Amino acid sequence: MLIPSPEGLLVGKKQQMLDTVVPSVQEYGSAPVYRERTFAGRFSGGYGERVQSSFSDPRYYWGEDVQISGGLAGKGPLLHPIAPTTAAGGQVWRILDGYDTASLTLTQFVLAGTKVYKRADDSNAGQTVDHDFGAQVQDGVVYQGGFSGAARNLYVTLATGAMWERTPAGTWTVCTLPASFLAYRLEVVGTELWAADTVNSVVRKVTSDPKVAANWSGPILIGDPSVKISALRQTASVLVIFKEDGTLFTLNSDGTCNDLFPGIASTPNSDNGLRAAAWLDALWFRGGSGFYRLDMPGAVLTPTGPGKLLDNGSPIQGEPRTFCGWGAYRAYLGLWNPLTTTTYLLTYGNWEAHVTPQGTSYTFDDQFDGSQAHWTNRKMTAMAISGASGNDRLYCGFDDGGWDWLKLVQNPLALGSGAEFQLGPCNIIFPLHHAMFQADVKHWLGFSVFGPVMKPGDEATLSYRIMASASGPGTDPSGNWLPLGEFTANGQRIDTPPNLVGNGLQLKVALSNTTTADTPVIETVAFHERVVPAFKRDLQFTVDARNFQSRLDGAVYHFNADTVHNAMLSYAAQPGSLAIELPDETVDEIALFGYQERMTPPSAGGGHGWSIDVQMTQFRILTVYGIISRFRGSTIGDMRGYSISAARTM
């Protein structure tokens, strides 16, 4: 029998399991999860996170034509396509700055197809053919030896194995090479010019006039001669020879070579190491299915690249094709997705501020962001920084023989930076958001956007998709995004449609305006939401475990108090759920989580007595048997032949 309390015979309330543990720190994470709480979506941690991993998650899923800089997001850079008037007849092999005229004017040269183009201006017609070899170009470098009369000449190799020299005056001369030596790949180490005969796996160097065969050193065989050399690159004054099976070699002073990492050998592929690039005393290159950083001179090999983002299911994935560093600020990566036949331009590295009691320090974070730009049905084959125009630019060459450039600005999202931007829409997609309550339903109430720049004409348009929607459709009939609203002011809030409920939500933000001179810049997209767990009741009551109980009809009923007490102890020790019959005439599945007993004073009749306080969680109702309204409309005659005990199941 239960003992009535001031609150009633049986008190029930909705379970709120986290109300007493929410921290008191004044931030969004301190807000109650069952009322409105705000999640601040940011961009400072890089791309590639498919599903939210923490409440303060700073990463995003992926972007299309967006720039991420210092945790801020803006429109992507404006692209300037170049299609030379005279077709290249093949892919772009190399983009480099050389020298033209006797005054050594810095001039851009593009090696594409069978031709070497010289930039006169930024028009298609301004890419003049400086020389057409009739054979595919392979490689090129600018080299000035340490010998008397040496000039800053351009050297170009061809698919035939020939090597040509171009002087700043514009004179082209074929070089005479040692017998049986074909030059395909070139690299400069100080005052040394190195060339590789890729077919025969041999390298030679020259420190005097490369046009004279006798000036070249003897051949040095590199590894297995049946595996071709793919590239020569140097950093920290150390030459590294790449082979098509992904292996790497360095040279000793006695002409022998070192196989640095024989364990990374893979299936031979002409792309392995082909476009290796030097940056920050390291070489960055593709090898097999991986992308690596080789720090020199210590020869420390570190896997890197977006391939390490194993949870990345976005379109921004695939084969790292090209890499190019820009000072100590950041680097760029060209990524080819063969499934979508699209090239994506990523940025590598981000400078993050870390505030300590000693002051603020800045560190270079190892992260990839993007994409800044994309090209459909064009595979990137070359990338380089050029200052020949008077300002730093990033040039991207493609397999169709054309190239694009974009203006580089160190802080492009600052006001008046001079950067150029696309018009948009430029999209950022957030990870699947579940508020760290993956199994519970969420109710989304609204969204807000905050950023340092949102001027008249700037727009940030929101769209959404819901996983396991508990109300309306989670997507449109084709599975695409549903429009939510358009932000035109900083701090603006857009309320959601009624009953936007589900287990997970994915959000897309599209930035746009009507000018290429500036961009909306946002720092946070806020999700206003509440968690709605499955309904469960917590029940509490007191069991009267005395020897004598008064029945409702006034009679006294005899109990064995010790038996009741021991039974309650047994129930409280039960690890699983129990079935219990409650005074509301239901049989419920419950689990005890609170138990307290008090021995009562001796009463008439003697014996022990207890008052036992019990707290339990009700998971579900198993049976409803006692609602008297079920007999409404029945007469006593209708009950003829039934026993009182039978009414329980009627």
N, C-alpha and C positions, 0 to 999 in steps of 0.2 A: 504494500500500500504506500502511496506517496503522501508526503506531508505538505500541506499548502504553505506557500510563502507569500510575502507581500506582492510579489510580481505575478503570482498565479500558481496553479498546480503544476503546469508544464510550460516552460518558457523556451521559445524558439527564436533564433535570429539567423540571418545570412552569415555564412563564414567569411571572414576577412583575414586571411592568414598573414598578411604583410603589414597591417595597419600599425602594429607596435614596433616594427623594426626599421621603418623608413628613417634615414639619417636626417639630422637637423641642419646639415650644410645648406646654405642658401643658394641652390642651383637647381636646374631643371630636374636633375635626378632625385631631388628631395621631395618632389611633388607626389601626392598620393596616386598610386597607379590605378585605382578604381574610379577616380574622378578624372578631370582633364589633366594630362601631363604632356610636356613638350619634349620632343626629340629634335635635337639640332643636327641636321645633316650637313656635313662639310666635305671638303675636297683635298685636304692637306696631306693625306696618306697615300696617294697614288690610286691607280685604277686596278680593276681585275677582281674585286670582291663581289661574288655572286649573291651571297646571303649575309645579312647583318651578323656581325660577330661579337659586338659589345654595345652597351648603351651609348658610350661616347665614341662610337666608330667614326674615324675621320676619312675612310676610304669611300670611293664610288665604284660603280660597276664598269661603266665605260662612257666615252664621249665621242662625239662626231663633230669635227670642225670646231673644237673649243681649245682655248688656252688656259692652262692652270699654272699660276705663278704665285708663290708665297701663300698658298691656301686660298687664293681668290680665283674666280672663274670668269672668263669673258669670251667673246667671240673669237673664232679662229683667224689666223693671219690671211691676208689677201694674197692669192696666188697670181703670178704673172706667167702665163704659158708662152713658150717660144717654140715655133715650128719653122726652122730655117727654110728660106725660099728654095734653096737647092737641097733636095732630100738627102739624108745621110746614107741611106742604103744599108742600114744596120743599127744596132743598139749603141747607146752612149757608153763608152768605155771609161773615160776619164775626164774630169773637169779640173783644170788647174790654172793658176796665175803664173804667167811667164813675163818675158820682157820683150818690148818691141821698140824699134828705132835706136839710134846711137845714144839717145839720152836715157835709155833704159826705162821707158814708160811701162808701168805695170799694166799688163794686158791679159785678159782672160782668153784661154784657149779651151775648146771643147773637142775631144777626140771621139768621133761618132761614125759608125759605119766604116767607110773607106776614106774619110775626110778628116782634116783638122780645120775647125772653124775658129776665126778670130773675131772677137766682139768689137763692133764699132759703136753700137748703141743698143737699145733694148727692143728694137723692132725686129720682125722676122727677117727683113732685108738687111738689117744691120749685122747679121751673122754671116760674114763673108767666108768663102772657102779659101783658106790660106794654102792648102795643098790637098790634092786628091791622089792617093796612092794606087787606086785600082784594086787594092787588097784590103781586107779588114784590119783596122788598127787593133793593137792588143794592149799597149801600155805606153806611159809617157812620164818623164820626170824633167825637172829643171836642174841642171848640174853645171857647176863651175869648179874645175879642177884647181889644184895648187900649183900647176905648172905655169911658166911664163907665157903671157899672151892669152890665158884662159878667159873666156867670157861666159856670161850667164845664158847658156844655150838650152834649147829644148830638144830632148831626145825622144824619139818615138819608135816603137817596134811594131812589126806587122805580123800577120798570120803566116807569112812566108818565111819568117825568121830573120828578115832584114831589119837593120836599124838605121834611122836617119837622124841627121842633126840639122837644127834650125838655129841660125844666129839671130841676135836681136835686130840685125839689118834685114832679116827676112829671107836669107839665103838658105836653101835646102840642099844638103849633101848626103849621099849615102855613105855609111861607114863600112870600112873594110874590116871584117871580123876574122879571127883565126879560122883555119881550115876545119871544116866539119862542125863548126860551132854556130848554132842558130839562137838568136836572142829573141825571147818572147816577153820576159818579165824584167823590170828594172827597179832599182832602189839606190838611194844615195846615203852613204854613211860618211859624214865629214867631207873629206876631199877624195873619197873613193866612190866610183860608180860601179855597181854590181849588176851583172846580167845573168839570167838563168836560161839555159836550154832545157825547157820543161820536158821535152820528149825524151831526152837522154839523161835527165836528172843530174845535170852538171851546172855548176856556177863558176863564173870568172869575175875578176875585178880589174879596173884600170884606174890609174891615177894621173896619167898623161892624156894626150889627145886620143879620144876613143875612136877616131877615124882610122888610126894606124893599127893594124893587126898585131904588130910586134909589141905594142904597148900593153897588151892584155896579159894577165897572169896565166899560169897553167890551170887546167881544169881541176875542179874539186868535185868528186862524186858524192852525192847526197843520198844516203840510205839505199834502199832497194831500187835499182835502176828500172825495174818494171813498173814502179809507181811514179807518176809524173809529178813534177813540181807545179804547184798552183799559184804561188805568190812569193814575193820577197818584201819584207817590211822591217824597218828598224825603229827602235825607241831606246832612249838612254844610251845611244851610240852602240847598240848591240844589234847585229843583223840576225833576223829569224827567218828561216826558210820553211815555208808551208808546203805540204804535199797533199795530193788529192785524197789520200786515205785518212786525213785529219791529223797526222803526226807532225811534230815540230822539231826543227833542228837548229842548232847554233854551231858556230865554227870555232876551232882552236887555232892558235898561232902557227901550229905545225901543219895546218891544212887538213886535219881530221875533223870529224863532225860529231856532235852529241845529239842522240835521240832523246829529247827531254821527257816526253811522256808517252812511251810506247803503248801504254794501256788505253789511250783514247782513240786508237786506230779504229776506223769504221769502214763501211763499204766505200770504195773509191767514188768520188763525186767531184767534178771539176769546180763546183762552187765552194768546196771546203777551203776556207782561208783565202779565197780569191779576192775578196774585197776587205781584207783586214785593214784596220785603221789604227793609227797611233794617237793616243790622247792621255795626258797626265802620267807619263812614264809607263804606259801600259799599251798593249795591243789588244784590240777588241775584234773578235772574229767568230765566224760560224764554223763549227766542226761537227759533222754528222747531224744529229737532230738537236744539238745543243748550241749555245752561244756562250763564249768564254771571254774572260779578262786575264791576260798574261802580264803580270807585273815584272818589270825588268829593272836592274840586272839580276835580281834574286830568283827569277823564273818561278814565280808563284802563280799557279793556275787556279782560277776561281770561276765556277759556273755562274752565269748571270743571265740577264735578259728576261723578257716577259714569259718565257716558257716555264719559269719557276712558279708562276702563278697558277697552281694546279686547279684552283676553284674557278678560274676564269672561263666562262662559257660564252663570252661575248664574241661578236665578229672580229674584234681586235686581237687576233691571234694568228699564228702561222709561222712562216719562215723569216728569220732575220736576214735581210738582204744587204743593207748598207748601214754604216755607222759613221758619224762625224762629230767631233768635239768642237766646241766654241769657247776658246779661252779656258778659264776655270769656272765658267758660269754654268754651263749645261752642255749636254750632248743631244744628238738627234739619231733616231733609229728608223729605218725604212722596213716595214713589216709586210710581207706578202701573204694573203690568205687565198690559197688555191680553191677553196670551196666557194668563195664569193668573187673570185678573180678580181680582187681589189687590193691596192697598196695603201697602207696607212702610215702616216708620219707620227711618231711618238717622240716625246721629250724624255730625257733621262736626267734625274737628279733634281733636288729641290733644296733650297737653303731655308732651314727652319730655325727660329729663335727659341732659345732655351733660357728661361729666366731663373736665376738662382739668387740667394742672398748676397753673393759676391758680384752680381751684375748679370748682364745679358750676353750670351755667347751664341754664335751661329755655327751650325754644323751642316755638312752636305749629306742629305739623306739619299739612300740607295732606293730609288723608286722610279717607275715609269708612269707617264701621264699621256692621255690622248684618247682619240687621235686629234692632232692639230689640223690635219687635212687628209683627204683620201682621193684616190684616183681609181675609177672603175675601168677594168680591162686594160690596165697599164702596169707593167712590172718594173719596179725601180732597179736600175743597174749601176748607178753611180750617184755619189753625193759629195759635196765639197762646200767649204766656206770660201767666198771670193770677196776681195776688197777692191777689185779693179775698177768698180764703178764709183769709188769714193766713199762708199758706206758698206759695211759688212752685209752680205746676203748669203742665204742658204740656197744652193742650186741642187736640184734633183733631176737626174737623167733617167731615161726610160728605154725600154726595149724597142719602142717604135721610132727611135732616133730623135725624139724631141726632148725638151727639158723645160722645167718650170723654176721660177725663183720667187723667194719671199724675203721681205726686208726684216733684218734682225735688229731688235731693240732690247737692251738689257732688262728693262722693266716695262714691258709693253702695256700693262694694265694701269699704269700711272696716268694721271691727267696730263695732257699735252706731251706725251712721250714721243710723238712722231710716228708711232706704229700705224700699220694699215690693217684693216679688218674686213672680213667677209660681211655681207649683209645679213646672212642668216636665212632660215633658222639654224642655230648651232645647238646641238642637243647634248644633255648630260643625263645619264640614266643611273639612278640610285640602286643599291642592292635591294634584294627582296627584304622588306622591312617587317619584322615581327615583334619589335619592342622587347626582345629577349623573353617573350612568353610564347614560345613556338606552338604549344598545344592548345592555347586559349584563344578565344575570339577577341578581336579588337574592334572598337568603335571609333572611327576617324571623324573628327568634328570640324577640322579646318586646316589650312596651311598658310604659312607666312613666308615672305622672302625678305632677307636683309642683306644689304651690301653697301659699300662706300659710294657707288655710282649708279644712280637710276634717274636719269634726266628725262624731261619731256621728250617723247618719241621712243624711248627705250621700252622694250617689252620682254617679259619673262612669262611664257605660256606653260601651264601645267597640264599634264595628261597622266592617267593612272590605269593600272590593271590590278585586279584583286585575285588572290588565290583563295580557293575554298570560300567563296562569297556566301554569307549567311542572309543576304537580303536580295538586292537586285543583281543584274548581270555583272560579272567581273570584268568582261571585255566586250568589244563589239562582236557581232556574229562571226567575223573572220578571225577573231583572236587578237585583234589590234587594240591600240590604246583608246581610252575614252577621254574626251576633253573635260577639263575641270574648270579652268578659268584663266584669266590673263592679268598679270601684275603689271601695273604702270607706275607704281610709287613705292618708295623704300618703306619697309615695315608694313606694307599692306597685308591684310588677312583676307583670305577667301574661304568662306564656309563651304562645307561639302554638301552634296545632296542629302536628303534625309536618309537615315539608316544605312550609311556606308559602313558595312560590317563584314568582317572576314578574318581569316587566319593570317594572311600576309598581304602586303601591298607593295607594288613597285611604282615608282614615280619617275616621270620624265620632265625635265625643264628645258625649254627651247628659248634661247636668247636671240634677239633680233632688234634691228632698227634700220633706218634708211640711209645711213652714211657709212663710208669706209674709214672715216677719220677718227671715230671713237667707238666705244662699246659699253653696254651695261656691264657692271662688275658686281658680282654677288659673292657673299661670303658664307651665308647660311640659308638653307631651306628648312623651315621648322614644320614638324608634323605635330599637330595637336590631336591627342588621342586619349582613350581610356581602355583599360583591360577589362574584359567581361568574362570571368571564369564561369565554368559550369556551376549551376545553382546547387548549393549544399547547405543544410541547416545544422547549426550547432544547438544541441538540446542540453538542458540542465534541469535536474530535479533532485529531490531528497527522498530516499527510501526509508520508511518507518519500520525498522527491524526490531519490534518488541514482541513479547509473548502473547499479548492480547490486543486485538484490533476491533474497532467498532465498525460494523457494517452499515450500509446505507439505511437498512430497515431498523436500526437501533440495536440489533442483537450483537453479542460479543462473540468474536471468532478467535479460536486459539491457534497461535502459530508457535513454531519452534524457532526462537530468535537465533540460536546458534546455527541452525541449518540455513536460515536466510543469510546470515552473516558470512558463513563459509561459501555459500553459492555466489555471493557478490564478489568475494575475494577471487574465486575461480574465474568469474567472468572478466574481472579487471586484468587478470594475468593472461587472458586469451590474446595471442598475437594477431589473429585474423579478425574478420568481421563476425557479427552475431545477428541473430534474428530475435527481435524483442517485440512484445505486444504492449503498445502504449495506451494511455487513457483516451486518446482520440479515436480508439477502436480501429487502429491500423497495425499491421505487422510490418516492421521496418528492418532493413539491413543497416546496422550501425557498427561503429567502432568506438570504444572507450578511450578517452585521452585525459580524463581528470577523475580522480577518486579521492575522497576524504571521508573518514568515519569519525563519529563522536559517540562515546558510551553515554547513555542517558542515565539519569538518577534512578535508583530502584523505585519500582511502582508496586501497586497492589498485586499480589499473586507471586511476587518474587521473580527471580531469574534475571539474566542479562538482557540489556536492550541497547540498540544502536540507532543513531541517525546517520545515514550514509549519503553524502553528497556525490552526485555522479554528473560528469560532463561527457557528452558523446557527440559524434558527427553522424548525421543521417545521410546515407548515400542514395538510398532509393526506398520507395514504399513497395513492399512485396504483396500485401493484401489489404483491401479495404472491406471491413465486414460489418461495421456497427453504425452506419449513418441511418438514423431513425426515419429520415425523410423517404427512405426507399419503400416504407409501408404506407406512404400517403395514398389515400383512396381505398385502402383495404379495410374490411369490416372484421369484427370478431368471428363472424361466421366463416369468413374466408380462411381463417387460421385453424378451423376444425381438423383434427387429425395430426397436427404438427406438435411436436414437443418444444419446450422453451429452448433447449440446446440446439434444435434444428434452425432456429432463427438466425444463428450466427452465420450460416452459409446461404441464407436466402437472399 
